[in-house]
Amino acid sequence: MTKKALDPERKAESDKLKAIFNSKKRDLGLTQEKLAHALDMNQSSVSHYLNGVNPLNAPAAAAFSKILDVPVEDFSPRLAQQISELVGFATDLRARAAVKKFVDDDFRDISSNTSRLNDIDGWDEQSPVRDDEVEVPFLREVELAAGSGRFVIEEDIGESLRFKKKNLRENNVQACNAKCVTVRGNSMTPVLRDGATVGVDLGKTALGDVIDGDLYAINHNGQLRVKQLFRLPHGIRLRSFNREDHPDEDYSFMDMQDQQIGILGHVFWWGMYAR
């Protein structure tokens, strides 16, 4: 099946990154093969990013930025802003100044127009779902029998989040495939802290459609895990953002079968409290 072409913005990001690589590769002594090795990716993944086959994501953009010694915003202001918001600091002085101006301007606008602010529209589980919303349930691990150590993943009927239908459509997520998952542990810090919530598209589970470096929810023998996912010739690689404490995990196709490892879906959204 032919992959869907990237939208103009994401294609332009790939084109800019490729132009930067071509302009700097001689000075940096890089070939595409050496770049792939430095990024700890396979060469086809690097080629797909540079040629606009796969869209750039925040982790990949940060890695390219470090190896090529350029700010992310030079090829993707969109991802530079995303990285700034996630990690809590801008990638360089220009991005930091832009974020500061944005915050200062918003603060001035709010301070001078408080009388025009609407009341917060609170809701709870008893509030009816509006026509423009959809209620997305959480997934949880459930032990098959007390003390058995065996788990399955089921919907948590008592917990949900509400999403705008428009936002799901814009991210190509069908409402019936949207689920939420709670991240546990420190393996995905600093991007996803313990207790963070991610939205998962259960409609994207095929290994052939995996975008290397994107976040996926994984069912590991009944254990819910959220990891960066990479395809390998012999299987898959699961990667944590906190690689110092959580090294890469490589699984062959046989390992995946033996350990019942499957892709639950692609992460399309995440959020967490600042603490």
Residue, then its C-alpha position, 0 to 999 in steps of 0.5 A: m500500500t502506498k503511503k499517504a504523501l506528507d502535507p506541504e508543511r511537513k514536506a517543507e521541513s524534510d526539504k529544509l533538513k535535507a538541504i542543511f545536511n547537504s550543505k554541511k556534510r562535507d565539513l562534518g565528514l558525514t555520509q548518509e551512512k555515517l549520519a545513520h550510525a550517529l543517529d542510531m537509526n538504520q539508513s532507510s529511516v534517515s533517507h525517509y526523513l530526509n526525502g519526506v517519506n516519513p514526517l519528522n517528529a520531535p525526538a528525530a528533529a532533536a537528534f538531527s539538530k545535535i548531529l548537524d549542529v543547527p537549531v531545530e527551528d532552522f528546519s522546523p519551527r513547529l517542532a522547535q516549539q513542541i520541544s520547547e513546551l515538552v522539555g521546558f526550555a527552548t532549543d536556542l536563544r531565538a526560540r527562547a525569545a519567541v516563547k518569552k514574547f508569546v507568554d508576555d503578550d498573552f499575559r498582557d492581553i489577559s491582564s487588560n481584558t479580564s472582564r471579557l473572560n468567560d467562566i470556566d465550563g466545568w464538567d464531571e462524569q455526570s455531565p452530558v457529552r456535547d455534540d462536538e465532543v467524544e468521550v475517550p475511555f482509558l485502558r488499564e492492566v487487569e490481573l487475570a487472577a489474584g497473585s497469578g502475575r498474568f495480566v490483560i489490557e481492558e477498558d476502564i469503564g470508570e475513567s475517561l477524557r473528552f476530546k473535540k471531534k474536530n481535533l481527532r479528525e485533524n489528526n486522522v483519528q477515528a473516534c472509535n479507535a481513540k483510547c487513553v493510557t496512563v504512563r507509569g515510571n521514569s523511563m520516558t522522562p523528561v518528555l513524559r513524566d510518571g502519571a502523564t496521559v497519552g491518547v492512542d489511536l488503536g487503528k494504527t497497529a500494523l508493523g509496516d506502517v510504523i514511523d521510526g521514532d514515533l511513540y506507540a503504546i505496546n502490549h507486552n504480555g499484558q503490560l501497558r508500555v509507551k515507547q519510541l518504536f523502531r523497525l529492525p530487519h529482524g524485529i523491533r526496537l523499543r526506546s525510552f527517552n531516559r536511556e541512561d536508566h533504561p537502555d534500548e530493548d531489541y526483540s526479534f519476531m520470534d521474541m515478539q511471538d514468545q513474549q506476546i508483544g504487540i502494537l496497541g496503537h500510535v500515540f497522537w496526543w499527550g498531556m500532564y500536570a506541571r509538578 
